[in-house]
Amino acid sequence: MIGYFFALLPLYILVYLPLRHMFFGSPEDLSNQNVVTYNSSLIASDEPLSCPAHSYNTFILSHEPLIIYIEGFLSAAESKHLLEISEDKFEPSTVTSGTEEDVSIRKDIRLSEVAMLDRDDVVRCIEHRARDFQGWRPNLHIERLRTQRYGTGGYYTHHYDWSGGSGRTQNRVSTFNVYVLGDCEGGGTQFPRISMPETGRGRWCEFLECKDDEEGEEGEEKMGVTFRPITGNAIFWENLGPDGNGYEETWHAGLPVLSGTKVGLNIWSWGPARRK
C-alpha cells in the first residue's frame, strides 16, 4: 500500500497540481477569490454571514433608468448603529476629477462630512442586503460603505455617480442612497430630469415633495422629483444602460439642509463599464 502511494506521488506533484493551478488557481487564490478584485476600496461581500431577517417595501418610480424607492431599507437599530460607529470618523468631504491625485475640498460643490465605515457584522449584513437586492450578480462588487453628514446649509450640487471617462473597464453600475437620519428641513434628493409619477400620486407624496402650485398644465408632463429624507428609507437606481453608457437622467443633487441634520449612507456597486 505504501509502495502504491509513493508510485502515485510524482503524478500528483508533476501532473495534478500544475493542472489544478492552471484551471482553478492556487489555494491562496481560491481563498481570496471573493475579496478585493478591482482596488482596495471594493469588496465582494460573499463571505459566510448570518444576518437577521429583514423586510422592506419597494415602489418603482421609473423603469428606464430603473429607480426604485425602498421603504424600511434600514431598521431603527441599524440606523442607530451606523450613527454610533460614524461619529468619530467624520472628515470633510472631498471631490475628485477622476484621479486619486486630484482630490480636494470644494465647499462650493459639496459641503458635508464623510465617514468610512468599519466592516462589522451589521455593516456586512447591509452589504449583503444590497447585493441580494440586485440578484447576487457575479461581476458586481460593493464599494466600502460610507456615511455622509449634512448640517444646516450642507448640500451637494448636481452630479452623476457614474464616470464618463473613456478607457474605464469598471464603473458604478448602481447606487443606493440611504437615509440613516432625516432629522431636518430641506435636504431632499433631487432628480430634475425624472418626471413625476402619473398614478398613485397620493402614496408617492409621502416620499416625494408634491406641491399643487408647481403642477404643469393639464396633459403636460411635470419634470423633476425631490425625495424627502426619511430615516431608514432608500432610493436605488441604475447608473448605466444596457449599452454600458451612463443614464443622463440620473443627474441628481442633495439640496441644502435648511435646519437640523441629515445623514446618508452611500452604497455603490461596481461592474463592467461596457457590455458587449
Contacts in CASP RR format, 6 or more apart in sequence:
PFRMAT RR
TARGET T0000
AUTHOR 0000-0000-0000
METHOD contacts of the structure
MODEL  1
MIGYFFALLPLYILVYLPLRHMFFGSPEDLSNQNVVTYNSSLIASDEPLS
CPAHSYNTFILSHEPLIIYIEGFLSAAESKHLLEISEDKFEPSTVTSGTE
EDVSIRKDIRLSEVAMLDRDDVVRCIEHRARDFQGWRPNLHIERLRTQRY
GTGGYYTHHYDWSGGSGRTQNRVSTFNVYVLGDCEGGGTQFPRISMPETG
RGRWCEFLECKDDEEGEEGEEKMGVTFRPITGNAIFWENLGPDGNGYEET
WHAGLPVLSGTKVGLNIWSWGPARRK
24 30 0 8 1.000
34 44 0 8 1.000
34 45 0 8 1.000
34 46 0 8 1.000
34 47 0 8 1.000
35 43 0 8 1.000
35 44 0 8 1.000
36 42 0 8 1.000
36 43 0 8 1.000
37 44 0 8 1.000
37 141 0 8 1.000
38 141 0 8 1.000
38 170 0 8 1.000
38 270 0 8 1.000
41 143 0 8 1.000
41 144 0 8 1.000
42 141 0 8 1.000
42 142 0 8 1.000
42 143 0 8 1.000
42 144 0 8 1.000
42 270 0 8 1.000
43 119 0 8 1.000
43 127 0 8 1.000
43 141 0 8 1.000
43 142 0 8 1.000
43 144 0 8 1.000
44 141 0 8 1.000
44 142 0 8 1.000
45 124 0 8 1.000
45 127 0 8 1.000
45 128 0 8 1.000
45 131 0 8 1.000
45 141 0 8 1.000
45 142 0 8 1.000
47 124 0 8 1.000
49 121 0 8 1.000
49 124 0 8 1.000
49 125 0 8 1.000
49 128 0 8 1.000
51 121 0 8 1.000
51 125 0 8 1.000
51 128 0 8 1.000
51 129 0 8 1.000
52 125 0 8 1.000
54 75 0 8 1.000
54 129 0 8 1.000
56 70 0 8 1.000
56 71 0 8 1.000
56 72 0 8 1.000
56 73 0 8 1.000
57 70 0 8 1.000
57 71 0 8 1.000
57 72 0 8 1.000
58 68 0 8 1.000
58 69 0 8 1.000
58 70 0 8 1.000
58 71 0 8 1.000
59 68 0 8 1.000
59 69 0 8 1.000
59 70 0 8 1.000
59 71 0 8 1.000
59 203 0 8 1.000
59 204 0 8 1.000
59 207 0 8 1.000
60 66 0 8 1.000
60 67 0 8 1.000
60 68 0 8 1.000
60 69 0 8 1.000
61 67 0 8 1.000
61 68 0 8 1.000
61 69 0 8 1.000
61 194 0 8 1.000
61 197 0 8 1.000
61 204 0 8 1.000
61 225 0 8 1.000
62 194 0 8 1.000
62 195 0 8 1.000
62 237 0 8 1.000
62 249 0 8 1.000
64 241 0 8 1.000
64 247 0 8 1.000
65 237 0 8 1.000
65 238 0 8 1.000
65 239 0 8 1.000
65 241 0 8 1.000
65 247 0 8 1.000
65 249 0 8 1.000
65 250 0 8 1.000
66 236 0 8 1.000
66 237 0 8 1.000
66 238 0 8 1.000
67 191 0 8 1.000
67 194 0 8 1.000
67 235 0 8 1.000
67 236 0 8 1.000
67 237 0 8 1.000
67 238 0 8 1.000
68 235 0 8 1.000
68 236 0 8 1.000
68 237 0 8 1.000
69 207 0 8 1.000
69 227 0 8 1.000
69 233 0 8 1.000
69 234 0 8 1.000
69 235 0 8 1.000
69 236 0 8 1.000
70 133 0 8 1.000
70 176 0 8 1.000
70 233 0 8 1.000
70 234 0 8 1.000
70 235 0 8 1.000
70 236 0 8 1.000
71 207 0 8 1.000
71 233 0 8 1.000
72 232 0 8 1.000
72 233 0 8 1.000
72 234 0 8 1.000
73 129 0 8 1.000
73 176 0 8 1.000
73 178 0 8 1.000
73 232 0 8 1.000
73 233 0 8 1.000
73 234 0 8 1.000
74 82 0 8 1.000
74 126 0 8 1.000
74 178 0 8 1.000
74 180 0 8 1.000
74 231 0 8 1.000
74 232 0 8 1.000
74 234 0 8 1.000
74 265 0 8 1.000
75 232 0 8 1.000
76 231 0 8 1.000
76 232 0 8 1.000
78 122 0 8 1.000
78 126 0 8 1.000
79 180 0 8 1.000
79 181 0 8 1.000
79 231 0 8 1.000
79 232 0 8 1.000
81 122 0 8 1.000
82 117 0 8 1.000
82 122 0 8 1.000
82 123 0 8 1.000
82 147 0 8 1.000
82 180 0 8 1.000
82 263 0 8 1.000
82 265 0 8 1.000
83 147 0 8 1.000
83 180 0 8 1.000
83 181 0 8 1.000
83 263 0 8 1.000
85 117 0 8 1.000
85 118 0 8 1.000
85 120 0 8 1.000
85 123 0 8 1.000
86 115 0 8 1.000
86 117 0 8 1.000
86 147 0 8 1.000
86 149 0 8 1.000
86 263 0 8 1.000
87 115 0 8 1.000
89 115 0 8 1.000
89 116 0 8 1.000
89 117 0 8 1.000
90 113 0 8 1.000
90 114 0 8 1.000
90 115 0 8 1.000
90 147 0 8 1.000
90 149 0 8 1.000
91 113 0 8 1.000
91 114 0 8 1.000
91 115 0 8 1.000
92 105 0 8 1.000
92 113 0 8 1.000
92 114 0 8 1.000
93 105 0 8 1.000
93 110 0 8 1.000
93 111 0 8 1.000
93 112 0 8 1.000
93 113 0 8 1.000
93 114 0 8 1.000
93 148 0 8 1.000
93 156 0 8 1.000
94 103 0 8 1.000
94 104 0 8 1.000
94 105 0 8 1.000
94 106 0 8 1.000
94 110 0 8 1.000
94 114 0 8 1.000
95 103 0 8 1.000
95 104 0 8 1.000
95 105 0 8 1.000
95 106 0 8 1.000
95 109 0 8 1.000
95 110 0 8 1.000
96 102 0 8 1.000
96 103 0 8 1.000
96 104 0 8 1.000
98 163 0 8 1.000
98 165 0 8 1.000
108 157 0 8 1.000
109 156 0 8 1.000
109 157 0 8 1.000
110 155 0 8 1.000
110 156 0 8 1.000
110 157 0 8 1.000
111 150 0 8 1.000
111 153 0 8 1.000
111 154 0 8 1.000
111 155 0 8 1.000
111 156 0 8 1.000
112 148 0 8 1.000
112 149 0 8 1.000
112 150 0 8 1.000
112 151 0 8 1.000
112 154 0 8 1.000
112 155 0 8 1.000
112 156 0 8 1.000
113 148 0 8 1.000
113 149 0 8 1.000
114 146 0 8 1.000
114 147 0 8 1.000
114 148 0 8 1.000
114 149 0 8 1.000
115 146 0 8 1.000
115 147 0 8 1.000
115 149 0 8 1.000
116 144 0 8 1.000
116 145 0 8 1.000
116 146 0 8 1.000
117 123 0 8 1.000
117 144 0 8 1.000
117 145 0 8 1.000
117 146 0 8 1.000
117 147 0 8 1.000
119 127 0 8 1.000
119 144 0 8 1.000
119 145 0 8 1.000
123 145 0 8 1.000
126 145 0 8 1.000
126 265 0 8 1.000
126 267 0 8 1.000
127 142 0 8 1.000
127 145 0 8 1.000
127 267 0 8 1.000
130 142 0 8 1.000
130 176 0 8 1.000
130 267 0 8 1.000
130 269 0 8 1.000
131 137 0 8 1.000
131 140 0 8 1.000
131 142 0 8 1.000
131 269 0 8 1.000
133 176 0 8 1.000
133 236 0 8 1.000
134 140 0 8 1.000
134 174 0 8 1.000
134 269 0 8 1.000
139 271 0 8 1.000
139 272 0 8 1.000
140 173 0 8 1.000
140 269 0 8 1.000
140 270 0 8 1.000
140 271 0 8 1.000
141 269 0 8 1.000
141 270 0 8 1.000
141 271 0 8 1.000
142 267 0 8 1.000
142 268 0 8 1.000
142 269 0 8 1.000
142 270 0 8 1.000
143 172 0 8 1.000
143 266 0 8 1.000
143 267 0 8 1.000
143 268 0 8 1.000
143 269 0 8 1.000
143 270 0 8 1.000
145 265 0 8 1.000
145 266 0 8 1.000
145 267 0 8 1.000
146 265 0 8 1.000
146 266 0 8 1.000
147 180 0 8 1.000
147 263 0 8 1.000
147 264 0 8 1.000
147 265 0 8 1.000
147 266 0 8 1.000
148 156 0 8 1.000
148 263 0 8 1.000
148 264 0 8 1.000
148 265 0 8 1.000
148 266 0 8 1.000
149 261 0 8 1.000
149 262 0 8 1.000
149 263 0 8 1.000
149 264 0 8 1.000
150 184 0 8 1.000
150 187 0 8 1.000
150 254 0 8 1.000
150 257 0 8 1.000
150 261 0 8 1.000
150 262 0 8 1.000
150 263 0 8 1.000
150 264 0 8 1.000
151 184 0 8 1.000
151 257 0 8 1.000
151 260 0 8 1.000
151 261 0 8 1.000
151 262 0 8 1.000
152 257 0 8 1.000
152 258 0 8 1.000
152 259 0 8 1.000
152 260 0 8 1.000
152 261 0 8 1.000
153 256 0 8 1.000
153 257 0 8 1.000
153 258 0 8 1.000
154 187 0 8 1.000
154 256 0 8 1.000
154 257 0 8 1.000
155 187 0 8 1.000
155 253 0 8 1.000
155 254 0 8 1.000
155 255 0 8 1.000
155 256 0 8 1.000
155 257 0 8 1.000
156 253 0 8 1.000
156 254 0 8 1.000
157 253 0 8 1.000
157 254 0 8 1.000
158 190 0 8 1.000
158 192 0 8 1.000
158 251 0 8 1.000
158 252 0 8 1.000
158 253 0 8 1.000
159 251 0 8 1.000
159 252 0 8 1.000
159 253 0 8 1.000
160 239 0 8 1.000
160 246 0 8 1.000
160 250 0 8 1.000
160 251 0 8 1.000
160 252 0 8 1.000
161 172 0 8 1.000
161 175 0 8 1.000
161 239 0 8 1.000
161 250 0 8 1.000
161 268 0 8 1.000
162 171 0 8 1.000
162 172 0 8 1.000
162 173 0 8 1.000
162 239 0 8 1.000
162 240 0 8 1.000
162 246 0 8 1.000
162 247 0 8 1.000
162 250 0 8 1.000
163 171 0 8 1.000
163 172 0 8 1.000
164 171 0 8 1.000
164 246 0 8 1.000
167 273 0 8 1.000
168 273 0 8 1.000
169 272 0 8 1.000
169 273 0 8 1.000
169 274 0 8 1.000
170 270 0 8 1.000
170 271 0 8 1.000
170 272 0 8 1.000
170 273 0 8 1.000
171 239 0 8 1.000
171 240 0 8 1.000
171 244 0 8 1.000
171 246 0 8 1.000
171 270 0 8 1.000
171 271 0 8 1.000
171 272 0 8 1.000
171 273 0 8 1.000
172 239 0 8 1.000
172 268 0 8 1.000
172 269 0 8 1.000
172 270 0 8 1.000
173 238 0 8 1.000
173 239 0 8 1.000
173 240 0 8 1.000
173 269 0 8 1.000
173 270 0 8 1.000
173 271 0 8 1.000
173 272 0 8 1.000
174 236 0 8 1.000
174 237 0 8 1.000
174 238 0 8 1.000
174 239 0 8 1.000
174 268 0 8 1.000
174 269 0 8 1.000
175 235 0 8 1.000
175 236 0 8 1.000
175 237 0 8 1.000
175 239 0 8 1.000
175 250 0 8 1.000
175 266 0 8 1.000
175 267 0 8 1.000
175 268 0 8 1.000
175 269 0 8 1.000
176 234 0 8 1.000
176 235 0 8 1.000
176 236 0 8 1.000
176 265 0 8 1.000
176 266 0 8 1.000
176 267 0 8 1.000
176 268 0 8 1.000
177 189 0 8 1.000
177 227 0 8 1.000
177 234 0 8 1.000
177 235 0 8 1.000
177 236 0 8 1.000
177 264 0 8 1.000
177 265 0 8 1.000
177 266 0 8 1.000
178 232 0 8 1.000
178 233 0 8 1.000
178 234 0 8 1.000
178 264 0 8 1.000
178 265 0 8 1.000
178 266 0 8 1.000
178 267 0 8 1.000
179 229 0 8 1.000
179 230 0 8 1.000
179 231 0 8 1.000
179 232 0 8 1.000
179 233 0 8 1.000
179 234 0 8 1.000
179 262 0 8 1.000
179 263 0 8 1.000
179 264 0 8 1.000
179 265 0 8 1.000
180 231 0 8 1.000
180 232 0 8 1.000
180 263 0 8 1.000
180 264 0 8 1.000
180 265 0 8 1.000
181 229 0 8 1.000
181 231 0 8 1.000
181 261 0 8 1.000
181 262 0 8 1.000
181 263 0 8 1.000
181 264 0 8 1.000
182 229 0 8 1.000
182 230 0 8 1.000
182 231 0 8 1.000
182 261 0 8 1.000
182 262 0 8 1.000
182 263 0 8 1.000
183 231 0 8 1.000
183 260 0 8 1.000
183 261 0 8 1.000
183 262 0 8 1.000
184 229 0 8 1.000
184 257 0 8 1.000
184 258 0 8 1.000
184 259 0 8 1.000
184 260 0 8 1.000
184 261 0 8 1.000
184 262 0 8 1.000
185 257 0 8 1.000
185 258 0 8 1.000
185 259 0 8 1.000
185 260 0 8 1.000
186 229 0 8 1.000
186 255 0 8 1.000
186 256 0 8 1.000
186 257 0 8 1.000
186 258 0 8 1.000
186 259 0 8 1.000
187 229 0 8 1.000
187 254 0 8 1.000
187 255 0 8 1.000
187 256 0 8 1.000
187 257 0 8 1.000
187 258 0 8 1.000
187 262 0 8 1.000
188 209 0 8 1.000
188 226 0 8 1.000
188 227 0 8 1.000
188 228 0 8 1.000
188 229 0 8 1.000
188 254 0 8 1.000
188 255 0 8 1.000
188 262 0 8 1.000
189 226 0 8 1.000
189 227 0 8 1.000
189 229 0 8 1.000
189 235 0 8 1.000
189 252 0 8 1.000
189 253 0 8 1.000
189 254 0 8 1.000
189 255 0 8 1.000
190 224 0 8 1.000
190 225 0 8 1.000
190 226 0 8 1.000
190 227 0 8 1.000
190 252 0 8 1.000
190 253 0 8 1.000
190 254 0 8 1.000
190 255 0 8 1.000
191 224 0 8 1.000
191 225 0 8 1.000
191 226 0 8 1.000
191 227 0 8 1.000
191 249 0 8 1.000
191 250 0 8 1.000
191 251 0 8 1.000
191 252 0 8 1.000
192 223 0 8 1.000
192 224 0 8 1.000
192 251 0 8 1.000
192 252 0 8 1.000
192 253 0 8 1.000
193 223 0 8 1.000
193 224 0 8 1.000
193 248 0 8 1.000
193 249 0 8 1.000
193 250 0 8 1.000
193 251 0 8 1.000
194 223 0 8 1.000
194 224 0 8 1.000
194 225 0 8 1.000
194 249 0 8 1.000
195 221 0 8 1.000
195 222 0 8 1.000
195 223 0 8 1.000
195 224 0 8 1.000
195 225 0 8 1.000
196 204 0 8 1.000
196 208 0 8 1.000
196 210 0 8 1.000
196 221 0 8 1.000
196 222 0 8 1.000
196 223 0 8 1.000
196 224 0 8 1.000
196 225 0 8 1.000
197 204 0 8 1.000
201 210 0 8 1.000
202 210 0 8 1.000
204 210 0 8 1.000
207 227 0 8 1.000
207 228 0 8 1.000
207 230 0 8 1.000
207 233 0 8 1.000
208 225 0 8 1.000
208 226 0 8 1.000
208 227 0 8 1.000
208 228 0 8 1.000
209 225 0 8 1.000
209 226 0 8 1.000
209 227 0 8 1.000
209 228 0 8 1.000
214 222 0 8 1.000
215 222 0 8 1.000
216 222 0 8 1.000
226 255 0 8 1.000
227 235 0 8 1.000
229 262 0 8 1.000
229 264 0 8 1.000
234 265 0 8 1.000
237 250 0 8 1.000
238 247 0 8 1.000
239 246 0 8 1.000
239 247 0 8 1.000
239 250 0 8 1.000
240 246 0 8 1.000
240 247 0 8 1.000
240 273 0 8 1.000
241 247 0 8 1.000
242 275 0 8 1.000
243 274 0 8 1.000
243 275 0 8 1.000
244 272 0 8 1.000
244 273 0 8 1.000
244 274 0 8 1.000
244 275 0 8 1.000
END
